[in-house]
Amino acid sequence: MGPGVDNRAALAFYYCEGYHPIPPYRPGRDPSINRALRKQLCPVRQDRAGY
């Protein structure tokens, strides 16, 4: 995601949706402009795995 420092609303949206910052996955990226985020997804329930 690259909203930069001026798009705090976008960051707030992602944080409210459960995303968390992670270290950059490409070297040389400016963390004040490009941010790496991740979200833990729910595991598939075994009783619904074949559904």
C-alpha positions as CSV (number, residue, x, y, z in Angstrom):
1,M,0.0,0.0,0.0
2,G,1.3,3.4,-0.8
3,P,-1.0,6.1,0.7
4,G,1.9,8.2,1.9
5,V,1.9,10.4,4.9
6,D,-1.1,12.4,3.7
7,N,-3.6,9.6,3.7
8,R,-4.2,8.9,7.3
9,A,-7.9,8.0,6.6
10,A,-6.8,5.0,4.5
11,L,-4.4,3.8,7.2
12,A,-7.1,4.2,9.8
13,F,-9.5,2.1,7.7
14,Y,-6.9,-0.7,7.2
15,Y,-6.1,-0.7,11.0
16,C,-9.8,-0.8,11.9
17,E,-10.2,-3.8,9.5
18,G,-7.6,-5.8,11.3
19,Y,-4.5,-5.1,9.3
20,H,-1.2,-4.7,11.1
21,P,2.2,-3.2,10.0
22,I,4.9,-5.6,9.0
23,P,8.5,-5.0,8.0
24,P,9.0,-4.0,4.3
25,Y,9.3,-6.9,2.0
26,R,11.3,-5.0,-0.5
27,P,14.5,-3.2,0.5
28,G,14.9,0.5,-0.1
29,R,11.3,1.4,0.4
30,D,10.6,4.6,2.3
31,P,8.4,3.5,5.2
32,S,6.8,7.0,5.5
33,I,5.4,6.5,2.0
34,N,5.1,2.7,1.4
35,R,3.7,0.6,4.1
36,A,3.5,-3.2,4.3
37,L,0.4,-4.5,6.1
38,R,-1.0,-8.0,6.8
39,K,-4.2,-9.4,8.1
40,Q,-4.7,-12.7,9.9
41,L,-7.4,-14.7,8.1
42,C,-9.7,-17.0,9.9
43,P,-8.8,-20.7,9.4
44,V,-11.2,-22.9,7.5
45,R,-13.5,-24.8,9.9
46,Q,-13.2,-28.5,9.4
47,D,-16.9,-29.1,9.3
48,R,-17.2,-26.7,6.3
49,A,-14.0,-27.6,4.5
50,G,-15.8,-29.6,1.8
51,Y,-18.7,-27.1,1.5
